Amino acid sequence: MIQPVNFDEAQTKQIVKKMESEGFCGNSWSDDDIKNLKETIKEHYLTVQKTTCPYCKRNLQSRHGRHWDIEHIIPRSAVANFMFEPLNLCMACVDCNGAKTDKKVTKSSAKKRYPKQSSNFLIIHPHLDKYEEHIIIIKPGFYYVAKKEKGAKTIETCSLNRFYEFSNFGSEVGDDDRIFLLSEQLKNAELEETKIAIRKEIAALAIKGSA
């Protein structure tokens, strides 16, 4: 979980004025008059996240804009009113943000009051959830296994295993290699629920390979 940004008094007034302006919508994010707010958001979250993406957990060790996007967890195209909500903001790597786009991530239909319960979200919420409770990282930036339904939805929504899929392995070799990675991780696993999740993934791959 990460610490949300705090806007100062002047920035808060600026946000209120912007949201009350005529024609305010999701596309207002591109307006020139909020560049200072974007800079505050970017600097805060890159610092508290220690340049680590909250979805794939890669540490990019860079603050360069080519690697990062300001992420609206509930897409601004869905609810413009949450555009500046601190709990709806973080920094995501370009790959994860591009895969997530404006996909549905919440069960809530709220438009004014931001949903603050983890149970309202279909994917891991960077501010509300503990990542390790939902996903096992077999190899950072390479292969991920879900421990719970929310983990599986995060892997799907952000295409976390795209790193593996973009490799040059054939399908059969790919599955064999995944089983090898999982087996190595199983040796180091300490928690029983982690072992169970890994064994289930190995079993699924083995069944797929024998089909």
N, C-alpha and C positions, 0 to 999 in steps of 0.2 A: 504494500500500500504506500501511496506517496502523499506528501503534504500539498494541499491546494494553495494556489496563489492568493495573496491578499492585495487588493487594489487600494491605493490611498484615496483620500477624500476627493481630490480633484479628478482622479480617474473614475471613481464611482459616479460622480456627477456627469462626467463625459459619457459614460455608458448609458445612464438613464436618459440623457438628452438624445443619444443616438437611437436608442430603442423606441423613443417616442416620436422620432422624426418621420415625416411622411414617406411612405414607400419602404419602410424598414422590412427586410426579409432576409432569407438565407444568403442571398447574393450580396447583401450589404457588407459581408466580410471582405470583399474586394475593394471597398472604398478607401480612398487615401487618408481620410481624416481619422482613421483608427490605427495607423501604422505604429504609433507610440505604444498602444495597448498590446499589439502583437509582439513588439519587442520585449515588453515586460513579461508577457506570458512565456515567450521562448526562453528568455534568460533564466526565469525562475525554474521552469520544469527541467531544462537541461541540467541545471545545477542539482536540484533535489533528486532527479533520476540518475545522476552521475553518468550521463550520456548513454543510458541503457534503455532500450525500447521496452515498454511494459507488456508487449504481446509476444515478441520472439525472444526477448531477454538478451539480445546481442548487445554487447558494449562496443559501440562504434568508435569510441575514443576520439570523437570529433564533434565540434559545435557548428560545422559548416552547414549552411542551408540546403545544400544539395543532398544531404543525408537525412534531413528531418522535415516533418510537416507538423504544424500545430494540429492536434487531433481533437475533434469534437466527438466524444464517445457516443452520445445520441446525436446523429447527424443534424447539422444546422438546416439542411434541406427538409428535415422532418419537423423540427421544432426550432424556429428562429429565436424564440425567447430564451433558449438555453445557450446562446452563442457566447456569452461572457460569464456563464455560471462556472465558478472555480472547480466544482466537483465534476464538471463535464469536460474539463480541459486536461491535456497532457501533451507531451511530445512523442510522436510515433515515428519509426523509421519510414522512409518513403515506400518501401516494399509492403510493410504491413498496412499502412494507411491506404495505399493504392488497392490492395486486395479487399480491405474492409469497405471502402467507398461509403455508400449510403445504405448498406444492408441493415435490416431490422435487428436491433440488439436489446430491446427492452419489451417487457410485457405491459408496461405502463402506458396509459393514454394521456398522461398529464401534459398540459401545455403551459402552465404557469408556475406550479410548484415542483421543483426538481425531485424526482423519486430518489430517496436516500437509503433504501433498503437493498441489500445485495440480492435478495430474492426477486426483485423487480427486473433483474438483468439476465439475459440469455448467455452472455459471454462474461469472461473475467473482467470485472471493473477495477481499473488501476487504483481507485481510491477506496473501494469497499471490500475487496477480496484479497485473500492471501493466495498468490499464484501457485505455490507449491502444494496447496491442497487440491488443486484441480488438474495440473499438468506435470508430467515427469519430463524433464529435458534429458533425452538420451545423449544428444550431442548438440551443444548450443549452435543455433544457426543452421542446423542440419536435419534433425529428426526429433519429433515430439510424440509423447503418448498420453492420452487422456486418462485421468483417474476417475473423473466424474463427468456427468453430462455437460456441465458448463465448460469443462476443459475441452471436450470433444467439439462443442459449438464454437469455441474460440479458435481451435485448430482449423476448423472448416471456414469460419468467417474471415480469418486473416491469412488463410492458405499457408499455415506455418510450415508444412512439409513441402512447400514449393522448392525449398533449397535442395532437397533430396531429388525431387522430381525433375529439376533442371539439370541434374547430372547426366552423364552419358551412359549410365548403366542400362542394360536391357532389362526387361521386366523380371525374368527369372533370376538373373544375377542380383538385381536390385532387392528382391525379397530375401535372398540368401544373405546379402550384406546387412539388411535390416535385422534379421534374426541374430547375426553375429553381434551387432551393436547392442541389441536388447540383452543378449546373453552376458555380455561384458558388464552391462549396467546392473543386471540381476545379481552378479557376484558382489557388487559393492552396495547393494540396497540394504538398508537396515530396518526400515519400517515394513511390517507385514502387508499393509495395504498397498505399498509401493510394489512389493514382490508380486502380489496378486494381480495388479494392473499390468505388470510387465509379462507375467506368464500368460495372461489372457491375450495380449497382443502377439506373443510368440505362437500361441495355439492357433490364432486366427490366420496368421501368415503361413503356418504349416499346413492347415486345412486348405487354404487357397492354393498352395503349391502342389498338393496331391490331387486336386480336383481335375 
